[in-house]
Amino acid sequence: MLHHHMGETMLDLQSSITTFQLLHWNNAIPSLRANGCSREEVLDHYCHRKIDFHFRQRLVDDWMSRAQVGGRSLLLEEMSRARSERTAMVRSGRECRFPHEKLKILKQALKRLDEGRIQFAAQQRNNNQAN
């Protein structure tokens, strides 16, 4: 990864490191490798990828899928781990963008999950009132 960031700032390198940490945390890297992508192809594609709305939304979608199977508690447990990790990193004076980004992704997934449940409950009420 250092090779891809020659001549760039440490902030650029740290951003790439955080991107790859998020991909690894989300199990995207092993699935890319399982789909035949080489390590170099994965590096080339994601090395300068910014953590933007679209990148986060893909991760949120993945966590929404997991929550459909594992339930809301899965998100809450992962959020608790991320909060603990962030707190420990802040206390030790370490860079904490990775747990911060995890929390943002998990909060958005939880929000969407809850919004979906509210919409479903409202539809059920409307269907019951119509009958």
C-alpha positions as CSV (number, residue, x, y, z in Angstrom):
1,M,0.0,0.0,0.0
2,L,2.9,2.3,0.7
3,H,4.0,1.9,-2.9
4,H,0.6,3.2,-4.1
5,H,1.0,6.3,-2.0
6,M,4.5,7.4,-2.8
7,G,4.7,11.2,-2.9
8,E,1.4,11.6,-1.1
9,T,0.7,12.8,2.4
10,M,0.3,10.6,5.5
11,L,-3.3,11.7,5.6
12,D,-3.8,10.1,2.1
13,L,-2.2,6.9,3.3
14,Q,-4.2,6.8,6.5
15,S,-7.4,7.3,4.5
16,S,-6.5,4.3,2.4
17,I,-5.7,2.3,5.5
18,T,-9.1,3.1,7.0
19,T,-10.8,2.1,3.7
20,F,-9.1,-1.3,3.8
21,Q,-9.9,-1.7,7.5
22,L,-13.6,-1.1,6.7
23,L,-13.5,-3.5,3.8
24,H,-11.8,-6.2,5.9
25,W,-14.3,-5.6,8.8
26,N,-17.1,-5.9,6.4
27,N,-15.7,-9.2,4.9
28,A,-15.5,-7.6,1.5
29,I,-11.9,-8.4,0.8
30,P,-12.2,-12.1,1.3
31,S,-15.3,-12.2,-0.9
32,L,-13.4,-10.2,-3.6
33,R,-10.6,-12.6,-3.4
34,A,-13.0,-15.6,-3.6
35,N,-14.5,-14.0,-6.7
36,G,-11.1,-14.2,-8.4
37,C,-9.8,-10.7,-7.8
38,S,-6.1,-10.7,-7.2
39,R,-4.5,-8.8,-4.3
40,E,-3.1,-6.2,-6.7
41,E,-6.5,-5.7,-8.4
42,V,-8.1,-5.1,-5.0
43,L,-5.3,-2.6,-4.1
44,D,-5.5,-0.8,-7.4
45,H,-9.3,-0.4,-7.2
46,Y,-9.6,0.7,-3.6
47,C,-6.3,2.3,-2.8
48,H,-7.4,5.9,-3.7
49,R,-11.1,5.3,-3.0
50,K,-12.5,7.9,-0.6
51,I,-14.9,7.1,2.2
52,D,-17.9,8.9,0.8
53,F,-21.6,8.6,0.9
54,H,-21.7,5.8,-1.8
55,F,-18.9,3.8,-0.1
56,R,-20.7,4.0,3.3
57,Q,-24.0,3.1,1.7
58,R,-22.6,-0.1,0.3
59,L,-21.4,-1.1,3.7
60,V,-24.7,0.0,5.3
61,D,-26.5,-2.3,2.8
62,D,-24.3,-5.2,3.8
63,W,-25.0,-4.6,7.5
64,M,-28.8,-4.3,6.7
65,S,-28.6,-7.7,5.1
66,R,-26.9,-9.2,8.1
67,A,-29.4,-7.6,10.4
68,Q,-32.3,-9.2,8.4
69,V,-30.8,-12.5,9.5
70,G,-29.2,-11.8,12.8
71,G,-31.6,-9.2,14.1
72,R,-31.3,-5.7,15.5
73,S,-29.2,-7.1,18.4
74,L,-26.4,-7.9,15.9
75,L,-26.1,-4.2,15.0
76,L,-26.3,-3.2,18.7
77,E,-23.5,-5.6,19.7
78,E,-21.3,-4.4,16.9
79,M,-22.0,-0.8,17.8
80,S,-21.0,-1.5,21.4
81,R,-17.7,-3.0,20.3
82,A,-17.0,-0.1,18.0
83,R,-17.7,2.4,20.8
84,S,-15.4,0.5,23.2
85,E,-12.7,0.4,20.6
86,R,-13.0,4.1,19.8
87,T,-12.9,5.0,23.5
88,A,-9.8,3.0,24.1
89,M,-8.1,4.5,21.0
90,V,-9.0,8.1,22.2
91,R,-7.7,7.4,25.7
92,S,-4.4,6.1,24.3
93,G,-4.1,9.0,21.9
94,R,-4.3,6.9,18.7
95,E,-6.0,7.7,15.5
96,C,-9.6,6.6,15.7
97,R,-11.2,7.1,12.3
98,F,-11.8,3.4,11.7
99,P,-14.1,2.9,14.8
100,H,-15.7,6.3,14.1
101,E,-16.6,5.2,10.5
102,K,-17.8,1.8,11.8
103,L,-20.1,3.6,14.2
104,K,-21.4,5.9,11.4
105,I,-22.2,2.9,9.2
106,L,-23.8,0.9,12.0
107,K,-25.9,3.8,13.2
108,Q,-27.2,4.4,9.6
109,A,-28.0,0.7,9.2
110,L,-29.9,0.7,12.6
111,K,-31.8,3.8,11.5
112,R,-32.8,2.3,8.2
113,L,-33.7,-1.0,9.9
114,D,-35.9,0.9,12.4
115,E,-37.5,3.0,9.6
116,G,-38.3,-0.1,7.7
117,R,-40.0,-1.6,10.8
118,I,-42.0,1.6,11.3
119,Q,-43.1,1.5,7.7
120,F,-44.0,-2.1,7.9
121,A,-46.1,-1.6,11.1
122,A,-47.9,1.4,9.4
123,Q,-48.7,-0.8,6.4
124,Q,-50.0,-3.5,8.6
125,R,-52.3,-1.0,10.5
126,N,-53.6,0.3,7.2
127,N,-54.3,-3.2,5.9
128,N,-56.1,-4.1,9.1
129,Q,-58.2,-0.9,9.0
130,A,-59.1,-1.6,5.3
131,N,-60.4,-5.0,6.2
